[in-house]
Amino acid sequence: MNGLAWIAQIILAACFLVTGAGKLFAYRRLIGVVETHYKGRPAGVSQSLATFIGIAEIAGALAVVMPPALTPAELAAGHLLVRLGAAGLALIMVLAGIYHLRRNEEAAPAVTLFLLALFVILERWPR
């Protein structure tokens, strides 16, 4: 299962690095795409909130792929940093799901990434 956990961690990291970078470095373009896709309806996310979310996503993405050898000894035991990063990403996905459901949009991507983060947490839990 270790290989499967690593695959899940890499998928999580890739998804959140891309979306986090988009929120940080291409906010105006991202908002334009969202508003065009939803027929001019405003996204309702300020640039400062998008920046905060982007930083949190990138931090979580880096945490889920951090090898235990590069983390402090107290965090390396039992993959604590990986579990904390995945928990943060799962929380972001719960909030994203709520945001999308309130806008009557599809929340399936948020639910999928939440379940993937939950899988990582469970697989990296000490036995």
ABEGO torsion letter per residue (X at the ends): XAAAAAAAAAAAAAAAAAAAAAAAAAAAAAAAAAAAAAGGBBAGBBAAAAAAAAAAAAAAAAAAABBAAABBAAAABGGAAAAAAAAAAAAAAAAAAAAAAAAGBBAAAAAAAAAAAAAAAAAABBX
